[in-house]
Amino acid sequence: MRKVDVFFDEIQVLIEQTKCEILREELSAFFQKHIHDFSMHIGGRHVAFYFLTINLKNVSILEINWESCVRLHNLVIYEELMRKQKVLPSSLKRVITQYYNVYKTKGISNGLFSYQLLINDFYREVYKHLKHKFRNIQNIELYEMNLVSNYFQHDKKRFIDYKGEDLFSALINYPLDCDYTKLIKIPVKNGSRNYWVNTDSTFIRTWVEDYLFNYAIKYLEPVLFRLVGYFFTDSVNKYKYQVNSYQTVDNVFLKHQIEYFQKIPGAIIQRISPSKPNAFFNQLVILYRSLLDTIHVEQGEIGLSGEYVSLVQYEEATTAIKGGYTPIYFNPYESVPRLEKIVFLANEYTRKGANSKNFDLTFLDLSNFPEQIREDILEYIWYGAGTFYQKQKHNHIVKDFYNYLKRNSGKAGQNFEVKNAINHKTLFKYRQKLEFKYTNTATLKGALKTIRSVLKYYGDKYGVSNSMLKVLNLNKLEKINGGTPITDNDLKVIYNEFKKGSDKNKLSLLVFEIFILTNLRIGEILNLERNCIEYKDPAGKANIRYLSKTSNGEYTNQLVSEKVTYLLEEAIRLTDLTATCNSSLSKYIFIEPTQRKINHKLKIVNFTYVFKNVLAKIEDKLANKSYTVNNLRHTYINNVYEQGTKLDYSLPKLAAITNNGYKTAKMYYRKYNEIELYVEALSGVTLTNVDINGEIRNESKTESKNNVKSNLGQCKENSCVFEAMECLICPHFVTFTNRIPKFESKIMELNNTIKSTSNPIIIDEAVSQKKLLSQYLKNMIVLEENEDGASET
């Protein structure tokens, strides 16, 4: 006889041994229903049916209820069967022994899912046949939806690993001692599952359901989102107050949950998500985003402060929340907070002009500093010179400086005093440290400027003298080689590549075109607002309103060409729909939605990222491989100066066109004729062949005490040979390049004299003096730039 036939005979004998007659009849009918599903080879399904039969042997029809269903589901097949080895059917002994060994070594329980499906199907059959006869059978209707039709079979061992732990209930379809009202039925590709939400709160259950159906079951592995639900509801259950409405979800509750999630054992995180240690915190953030979406639709109000509402919607929210940062909006008119770890949320004080970045959050961690230093750093950020962006950009340098003072003083804690740690020697050693660290002079200059700014702010408090500040002087750190204009050929190659990708990056193409057609900086372009066009003439030229790098937070105006006007209007049209999103960034032109799976959000176009990608694609075609975004502005300015010089434009006119001052022009476009233009513009006279016989030196190390009038220079003679003190034409006159500001001031003083008088004699004398001063000034600037030590004129 075939082994499968032996199995059929043995099962029917076992069914006949069922004590409850009604269940015996139901089991017999159930066997006939499934008899054709058994294969000819004994396997897991055969074992599953046998296991169900023997576990119903002593059960009464009145015991068929939810509790018995859960008990049947949680029996461990092979552990139970091996206890009864001596009475196992002959047809199953061998296969059960084999499966038991597999279960013990690999954690795989063959036939488990067949067994659970048979339980569910049997309960449905009993309900179908007996619902009108027994109340407990009629109750099956209440939980019939939880008699799921299939189970998650992938990676079974991960579930087995948690057996015996409290959180195991979250991983199985039928938790022990679980009311079926705490289960949620969730659909999957090949059936459905039960999800345990251990809460009596309708509010919390709805919250978790929204998270499940809108996000979790679409994007996460079941083992992760099951444990997220477990930890989330467990944190709610352990909270000191009831959470049953939007208003009760406040800062205190969120902080409680953050503390709870911080305590999730590392071993569990490692087992669940070894490559993503922030997995549970990420899901906590997404749970809150899901709630905020619901509140937005229902127009409700949440108990969370506006700062936390904004924080959880930002991309780096997990970093801030897990790191214990407190979110605040920076306001220089409010008092300084007493906090160790701050995350600044973007607002009008952190998004300004050309210094604006795509940073929604800015982090500041002062937890390693004593209270005195922490308060000083925060006060400097709030009230010190410069913009918030500049101070935050260099806050690592500020922190490094204070750390250096602590280490160098040899004291710590309450004994450390900043004032006692600062002296000439300390500052000199710190400068040496910076010079060793920063080989680039521009970077070194920035670091020194930052420390000087701090010391100037706390000059009296720290006892900082002028001679101490001189230790950190910026001499010889001026940037001498400035911008790198893009060559005509490279510019064409880059532009063509931008056009190729315009289907996906149309906004970036528009930014590129505006960049090369205007003097606007990248931040000034990206922060243009939708109402920036204040007036447009019939020809298309427009007056635009924007925040400039140098406008100190105030809006400035500029006339742009019809081509630029068209580009701006095109960008506004392209982002009209995007701007309807409820976001603080909706007022800007160059915005796009973030690619986020839940919770809609906007961001400013990351043009720098796109520009780098474009360059990477065409690197082989470029003469220069290291262009940056700012080189586009250098290109524009370079073209303006080239054309402006040909047209004999004055320096003030060129400065207005390029939105640069002379200092920047000197740095980037070092041409003699531009220096001449500058001097002519300053003095209001045309430089002629005026003779100057005095000496100009680069440095003044051995200055005499014979200072000439207005402190413009010195006399090499003991007594004046010109009674009228005509020093500027005297061969004994000597001046130095560090007197350039004195010459500029004197020229401006003479300009004012001319404006305030109508006397032709006074005017002629002033003009003559200006010509001499201008010739000196021109040669002094040239000498300073050449840095050849000394020169005679």
Summary of the structure (lengths in Angstrom):
residues: 793
radius of gyration: 40.1
end to end distance: 123.7
largest distance: 140.5
contacts: 2315
relative contact order: 0.04
helix: 57%
strand: 8%
